Structure formats: structure tokens, C-alpha cells
Amino acid sequence: MPTRRMRLTGAAAAVTALALGLAACSAPGGSRTEPSAPVEKITAPVTPEQVAELGEVTLSVWADQGEQDFMDQLVPAYEAEFPNVTVDIQFKSFNDLTATVLNAMNSADAPDVAQGNQGWATDGALVKAGLIRPLDDVADAYDYRDAAGDAITQLQWSEDGSAFGEGAVYGMSPDNQMVGLFSNREKLAALGLGTPTTLDELEAAFAAAKAAGQTPLVLGNADKASAMQTFSILQGALTPAADTREWITGAKGADFAVDSNGEALDRFAEWVAKGYVSAGYDGTSPDDAAAAFASGEGVFFIGGNWYAGAISDGAAFDFTPGLSDGDYASSGSFGMPWHVSSKSDATLAAIAFVGMVNSPESAELLAGIHRVPIQPVEAAGDDAMFAALLDASATQLDGAGPLYWYGWATDTMFDTFTGGLQEVLAGRESADALLERVQSDWVDFHTD
Amino acid sequence: MTTLSPPRPGPARAAGSAPRRRPFLRRYDWDAYLYLVPAFAFYLVFLVRPVVESIWIALFDWDGITASEWVGFDNFAEVLADPQIWQATLHSLVFVVFYALLPTALALVFVGAIARIRVRGLAAFRALLFVPYILSTVVVAISWRWIFAETGPLNTALRAIGLDGLTRTWLGDFTTALPSVGIIGTWVMFGLAFVLFVSGLQNIPAEQFEAARLDGAGPVREFFAVTLPALRGEIQVALVLMITAALRNFDIVWNTTSGGPGTSTTVPSYFIYREAFVTHQVGRASAIAVVLTLLIFAIVGAVMWLTRDRDAAAPRGGTR
């Protein structure tokens, strides 16, 4: 039989626990992380000898699951070159990674290397919180800056994370992703047409396809992003790419509500009204649409070069960059950037890893798995589709460059833009009304 | 509610409730509560504390990482003034019809029917109907995306019977997206309601049906006089579970329409996710969560009050 003392102890324990639970309430959040042991700037690629001085280390890495094939080859190569380092790599789905990487990098046992995502939501927040190391020296030492060219601005942030597109390079990404035009060679030939390179030619091809009873453009927009990517081909042809990039990176006074963007929206809505776009696109997933196109439906499919996995037959299909009207601009960016934690206690090993991922040697590994490297590669191999992807990437980077993604402009822009575009295409909202909403989202974000 | 029974106060209760005046701490038998400490501590740490913390965080402007700033009730004011949140809440209320009211009504009709007939293989039937409820919602969403697709079975069936004019991409159409997502919920929840009601039905003494029939009650009268009152408890449980699911719905919407087309299927949970993980406004996310929780409490409370046992002393079924 418990004594009264025991009973009272139990009650007291319960009350204490309750109090502790409630007392956890101090103002949430800490201060900005300052690097614990700043590492001197490097001037040449990190050598195995430098890394060996660290002793036995485990390098913790967070990567997108899309990197698995690449990492399967790169990690052993890295561990062979730096034998005192063991790489502990964790793969996450894109949504998982972007939702949790900020908290992970802020935790006590933060990964040494992690992939982020360009734009305010992930990279901007990482820089603002001081969680990642500037990589200007690494970009120079590993010949990355030249390979990236002007598009390096997508990796640049001011030190406090308040300005995008200028300042230090905070991440490095080895591959290029871009939206382009997939076309069905056989059907175009049957219509007596070649691959269109101007907006007029594209619209003429749509009209010819429609007249011949074909679906001109296959679209699946259940993810809401695909129509926005398709739109970039039109918008890139009508508005100067530099203006769009400035707007996306938040340059003072930039404005999206310009006539040429209104025209692009109106023309896209016209495509839908004229029946150029496959029926039911808002309820079709982009993967299903790509699969349908690959199995012979429709004449064109506008989408990212990553759909070449599904639309892989280079003899049957062609891939071309944006239209020549806009010097080949379309939505695109490098892949998810690799970052070095500012809290890492093996910074040199982390730099060596990110450097190797982005090195000219790794470009061959990427090409081997049909991803488009930024660093130059020797040969495309004999895969016609992959050769087209390399060609398109080079054409765009030499031309007006990628537009980046409209969704990067503010942290709510993806929703504003994609939802609004669906309304415009369905004829429920005017182009001007959407442009006004988009611009006011931008102004609100930048005046906060 | 039938799930949680109150702590059994043990044999010393008689002494505790005796009319003799005793000091407060000795009026109850504290031994019984000692057994609750482990569960209570767990509850405190994993439920009460996060809830209290959410309410607390809602009072700050915080990005989840760097220093926060006290803003009092500004987050709540912003949330309540946001037309997007109100629109999303309205969608949730529509989902209450599809996720709770419709499955309850359908299940009652089925139960009313099988109350009078003998169903062979009822157990198998019941298990089959319960499957949607235990399936992963992602699987459910993908299956229904296919059913609702432009060339999916639903449109194929409509074309087969000459209703070509009705065909559309159900999830991609501004007018049909919301009810289409709702129908998925009805399909999922029907099994739950049905299983609960069938088990309730089996607890009704056969004499009550016999008596009703002897008194000349037809199937409809029998349903309203015997079956429905006897199932009050089960209906209450089912409604609470299903309404809660409707109001916090996220996964099915996310995997079918992502809130689109336009904003026609947005739900409050989506904004909680977005503010917490995309725009890093953890304070606002918490404020939305608190408002949503209060809304769920209010609606569930109203439902429990409406379905309360108005004559608790009467025997179950209350036909005599």
C-alpha cells in the first residue's frame, strides 16, 4: 500500500511535468549562426594531403533522390581520392529535402554538405540564417565560374540574404535544366514542316497540325507548374530575357506587368481557345502527358529536359531550346545547388566534395547518365536525344540564357502565378488582371 | 464516446464519496491517479506541450530559425483578414458535406436495408467496404486521378451511354474539381461509417425489431423508431471522426489537384504547410493551425450537442 508521502510525490511529479511543459515557452528562435571555425579561402583544388590532416572523418551529406545515380559513381571516386573520409549520404525526395534542409542545417549535428534550391524559400533562407559558407574561392579554384557564365547570378546572394542575384556565390550545381520544345519528327514531316524556330513558325505548325486532325500541343498541368513552364517559351520569345531575370531576382524597379507579357498570356489563352492544347490538361499529370506524347500522341510537348527520360527516342523526337525570337530564352536553371555548411568541422573535406561534384571530370559522369553538364564534355555519345539536349543547353547558355523560374520571384509567387495562369487559360481572368496580381505579390514581398 | 472509459476509481471510492468532510487532498483516492502518471506524462510532452507551444509561437513573427519578434495577435488578425484563408475554409465546409454527411446518410440507408434482410457473407462485405479507409491516401488519390481522367473509366462510361456532353476532366474543371475531390472522401469514409453502424446494429436486441413489427411498423417506421435512435452513439462517433478528417484534409487534395485549378480546391491545411515550410512564416502557420483547431472544436462540439443523448436515463433504443 503506497504511503501518503508516495502519493504526494506522484502528484508533485505530475505538476512539475506540467509546469516544465508550459515553461518551455520563451521567445522562439535563436540568433544568426556565426561560423565556428572559419576556414581560410582556398586558391587551388583541395588536395588529399590537406584533407588527410583532418584525420578520420565522416562527411554527412544530404542529397536529392534524383542524384542517386550520379552519387553511386561519385562517392566511391571521392572516397578513393580522400581515403580518410567516409561519406554518409542521405537521399530525400525533393519536397522532403526543401521542406527540412533549413532546420537540418540549423541543428546541432547539421550535415556538412547539403543540396538546397535556388530562390528565397530555401537558399535565401539558408544564407539569411548564416548556415552556409560562401563559395567564391571554390568556384574559382575548380574552374566553375567560367563554365557557369552569366547564369552564375542564380547562385549569388548578398551576405544577409536580402538580395538575390548579386554578391557571393553560395552554392554550386553541376547540371543544367531547361524547358524546351519536344517535337514529333515524323508528324512534322507528314505536315511538310521542319522543327519550328520562331513563334510564327510554331503557331503555323499548331494550325497545320490542328487542321490535320492532330493534337498540336500535349500538356499535363495537374501539378500547376507545367503550364507555367510552357508559358516561358512564349514569354521568352516576346520579353527580353534580362528583364525577366532582373524581375525574378528582385532588382529594384523591375516590373512584370508589361505589354509583352500581357501579349504572351493572351496568346497562350488563344492557343487553348483554338483547341491547340490537349483537352483536360488541368486534370492530367505532366508525367502522363509526356508518356502519351512519347507513345505518339500530338505533335509538340513543351517541358523540361528531364522529360527526355520518358521521351527518349532521338530518332522519333527532337528537342530544341526556346524560340530564336528571344534568342532561345525559356525557363531554366542549374540543378539543385550544393552547399557547404558553415558549421562543418570538416570544411576542407566538404569543399573537396562539392568541388568534385562540380568539376570538369564529373561532367563526364553526368553525361554518362544523360544529364546535361555545365562543364564542357568531350562527346555526346551516340544517343541522338542526349545530343539534342546538349545542343539545346549550349544554344541557350550562349544565347539569352535561362529565364530562371517565375516561382523564384517571391515565396508565394508559385501559387499566385500558377493558379492565376490556370484562370487566364480558362478565360476566367484577364491577362492584365493576372499581371497586376503577380506584380503586387512582387511589390509586397520586396517592401516587407 | 465509447473509446475512452474514465479511470476506475477503485474500491476506496465509497470512502471518498462519503459525506464526512475531509481535507481536499484526502478527499480523493490519489493512488488511482498514480497509475495515470506515465500516460499523462506522455500526453503532456507529446500533445499538450506542442499545442501550447503552437499557440505561443502564433504570437511571434518568426522564420523558424533566426530571432523572433513579439507581435501579439497580429498573426491572427492577418489570417482572419486573408480572403484566401476564408475561401479555403469554405472549401473545407463543402468537404464536411462530402466527407461526413453524405457517407453517414448512405451508410444509414444501407444499414436500414440490411436490418431487415439476412446478408450472406456480411463479414467479407464489411471488410471490403472498409478497405478504402485503410488504404494509403496517396494510393487512393492516384487511383481516383485515373478514374477522373480525360480518358478514364468515368468518361468512358459516360460516352458508352451516350452522355458525351457530360464528359470532362473532372479534377481539372473549375466547377467540378471540388465536388470530385469530395466524392473521393465519400468513398473513403463510407466504409468507416458502414462498419461502425453495422456493429451498432448487431447490438440492438432482436426483440425491439419484433415488437416494432408486431405493432405494424413498416421498414421506414422501423428505421426511424428502432434503428436510428439505437445508432445515436455510433453516428456521433462517426461524425466526429469524419468531420475532423474533412476539415484537416490535405493529402487527397494535394495529390489530386494541388489546390487547383486556380484556387478552386484550396484547404486551410495547405496554407499551414506553405507558411511553415515554404514562406517560413512559422508564426502565421501556427496562427492558421490554431484557428483551424478552434473551428474543428466548434463544429465537432456543435455536432456532439446536436446528437447528444437527450434522455440519458431511458433504456438504449428508447422504444418503450
Interface residues (C-beta under 8 A of the other chain):
Chain A: P2 M6 R7 L8 G10 A11 A13 A14 A17 L18 G21 L22 A24 C25 A27 P28 G29 G30 S31 R32 T98 A99 T100 L102 N103 N106 A121 A125 K128 A129 L131 N221 A222 D223 K224 A279 G280 Y281 D282 G283 T284 S285 D288 D411 T412 D415 T418 G419 G420 Q422 E423 A426 R428 E429
Chain B: L25 W30 D31 Y33 L34 V37 F40 A41 L44 V45 V48 R49 V52 E53 W56 I57 F60 W62 D63 G64 I65 T66 A67 S68 W70 R145 F148 A149 E150 R168 T169 W170 L171 G172 D173 F174 A177 T256 T257 S258 G259 G260 P261 G262 T263 R274 F277 V278 T279 H280 V282
